[in-house]
């Protein structure tokens, strides 16, 4: 108690000279995009990643990932909201040197747990075309109907299937969509007609013939079967096989992949 008391007196006297400081006065590195990206780089450069991408050194790997992250997360759009969850997801994604489709989207496109680290400045009721037009740090998202080219920034209110979705802040619960009559209808099942405004169930895709406005809900391609694009595959990954593109379970990082360029 005496030591603490003496220290308190000394600090009180030294305030005039700026000699004492508190942890509360220190800036959180995550307050800025530069601090966030430095943490990102450290977590992304796991031993497995460095080995498979031939990074050369930890320092070189982290320098390359820092540059990649700063391009992905510009300071003017950076939001601290969700930063810690994103960084944890980055570490988990890169720890084993392999990426699932969801992990790739998280670390390359800021999807999933990393979606909240970017934010626009749109206020409630402002026009928008995607979430980055809105102040996502305040809980706002771009609520847009499929039959309209734009929407407005709103704090989404979830509506159950079968109910109306007429108010600008209302969104349908998972598995449903807001139709042109502003009712929450179930997404279409396998074999049903679909279009840009009539979506299929989440595990299906809408195959629309050329020059046709309406398509058919079709099953996604299984792992090991041939594909042409990522969105065709159940796994979300279409990779080059021995003789053709096939749906793959994971992306195994390798020195020849484009993604490895950002680790050296």
N, C-alpha and C positions, 0 to 999 in steps of 0.2 A: 504493500500500500504506500510506503514512504517513497519507494523508487518511482511508482506511477505518479505520485503527487509532485515529486521534484520535476519529473519529465513534463508534466502538465504545466508547471510554472515556467519552465524553460521555453516550452513551445509558445506559451502565451506571450512571453517577452520577445520571442524571436519572430513573431508574426510580422512585426514591422520590417524585418529584413528578409522575409520570405524563406526562412531557414527550415520551417516545418511544413510537411504536406501530409495529406490523408489519401488513403486508397480511393476515397470517394472522388478526389480531384483528378484521378488518372482517367485518361480517355480510353474507352473500350475500343480495342482494335477493330471490332466488328461494326463500329459506328461508320466506317468508311469502306468503300469498295476495295481499296488497296489492302486494308487489313484482312478483310474477308478473303480476298484472293490469295494472300500469303498463306493463310490457314488452309485454304482449298489445295494449294500446291503441295503443301506438306502432307496432307492426308491422301492425295491422289498418287503420290510417288511411293507406292509400296514397293517392297523388295521384288515381288512378283512382276509388277509393271516394269520396273527398271530392267529386270533380267530379260523379259520377253520383248521389250521395245528397244533394247540395247541403248539405254539412256546415257551410259558412260560414267555418270556420277550422280549422287544425290543432288548436288548443287546445280548441275546442268539440267536435271530433270525438273527440279522445282522452279528454275528460272523460265523454262519453256512453258510449264503449266501456269505460272504466274501471268505470262503474256497472254496465253490462251484465255484464262479466266477474265482478265481485264478487258479483252475484246468482247467476251460474252456478257459481262456485267458492267456496262458503262456507269461511271460514277453518278451521272445525272438521273439514272433510272434505278440505282441501287436502293433497296429497302432492307433494313436490318430484320424486319419481320420474317421469321422462318429461316434465318441464317443458320442457326445451330442445327436445326433438323436437316437442312440441306447439306451441311458439312458432314454430319454423321452418315448421310446417305452416300456421299462421295467416297468416304472411307470404306464403307461396306461394299460399294460397287467395285472398287479397284483392288480390294485386298487380295483376291485370289487370281488376278490377272485375266479374268473372264467376265464378260458382260451379258446379262440377259437383255431382251428387248426393252424391258422397262428400265433397267439400269442404264442402258445406252441413252434412252430418251432423257433420263434425269441428268446425266453428266454432259451430254452434248447439246440438248435442246432446253434445259432447265424445266423439265416436266416434273410431275410427281412432287416429291418433297422439296424440290428446288423452285417451284413455280412462284413462291411468295417473295423471292429475293429481288424481283423486278417490279416496279410500280410506276404508273403514270401519275398525272396530276388532275385527272378529270373528277369533278365533283358529282354528287348525286343529281341525276336527271340530265347530265351532259351527254351528248351524242357520242357513240363509240362504234368500233367495228371489232375490237377484241379487248381482252382484259387489260392490256398495257396502256390503253387509252384512259383507264380509270385509276383512282387512288386505291390500289389493292391493299396498301398498308392500313387503310381505314375500313377494310372489309368489303369494299365495293368491287363488283365484277360487271362485265359487259353482258347484260341480259338481252339476247337477240333472238327473235323468232326465225325459224328456218326459211320462211317465205318472205323475209324482209332483208334488205342489204345491210342494214345497220340496226343498232339498238341503243340503249341508254345505260349509264352507269347506275347500278342499284346494289343494295345489300340483298342478296337473293333470299326469297322466302319459298321454301319447298312445298309443293302441292301434291297431294296423293293422286294416284291414277283414277280416272273417271271424273275428277273435279275440274272446274273451270280454271284457266290460267290467263285470265284477261288483264289483270293488273300488271303494270310494267315491271314490278319487282318479282313476279311469280315465275318459278321454274318447276318443271315436273320432276317427281322423284325418279330414281334410277329405274331404267327399264321402260320409261314412258317419254313421250315427246308432246310438245304443244302444237296442235294442228292448226289449220287455217281458220277453223271455227272457234279457236281458243279453248279447246278441251284437251286434257291430258289423256292421250291414247297410248295403248301398248305398242312398243316397237314391233315391226313385222317379223313373223316367224319364217323359217326355212321354206322357200318356194313361193312366198308371197311377193306381190308387186312392191317396188320401192322406187325412190327417186331422191333428188336433192332435198326435198321437203318432207319425204316419207321415209324415215330411216329404218334399217333392220335392227334386230337384236344385236347387242354389243359383240357377241362372238361370231357374227356373220358379216358378210360384205355385200354391198349392192352392186351387181354386175349389170351395167347398162350398155347395150349394143351401140355401135357407132351410129350417130345421127338419130338416136332414139332418146326420148325424154324419160322413159320408164324402163326399169330393169327388174331383176329377180333377186331375191335374197338367197345367197349362195354360201355354202359352208367354206370356211377358210381352209387353206391347204395344210396338211399335216407335216410334221417334221420328216425329213428325208425325201419328200416328194418335190417335183420340179416346180419352180415359181418364176415370176418375172419381177416382182417388187415386194418390199417388206410388208405392205399392208395386206397382201394375199395370204400370209402365213399366220397360223395360230400363234407361233412364237414371236411374230413381229420381226423376224430376221430372215432375209433371203440372201444367201451367200454363194459364191462361186464354188462348185464342187469339181470333181475330176473332169467332167465333160459338159456340165450344164449348171445353171443356177438351181439351188435346192434350198428348202426351208431348213434352217439350222436351229438347234436348241439354244446355243450361246455363241457369242463372238469370242474366240480365243485370241487374245492380243498376240500379235506377231510383228516382227520388224518391218515386214512389207506392207502393213495396213496403214491407211491414211491417218487413222487416229493416233498411231504411234509417233507420227511426225511432231505432235504437240508434247512429246515427252523427251525430246532431245534437241 
